[in-house]
């Protein structure tokens, strides 16, 4: 019997989410009056990105890599 091979789709690291992560760290340590608002907005961006399942930028570095 012939076996079918499944292709796995792996995404490359997204540069815009890495930038959001850096901003989360900055606002967590930087004591500004609007820091909590900034952290809430950045958290919402991360959650929406995960719910949508796509990168928020259209960069070539974020395209999925298909391995067999």
Number of C-alpha atoms within 10 A of each C-alpha: 3 4 5 6 7 8 9 11 12 11 14 12 13 18 15 15 17 11 10 16 14 12 14 19 11 13 17 14 9 10 10 10 8 9 16 13 11 16 18 12 13 18 15 12 15 16 12 14 14 12 9 9 9 15 19 17 12 11 11 9 13 17 16 14 11 10 9 7
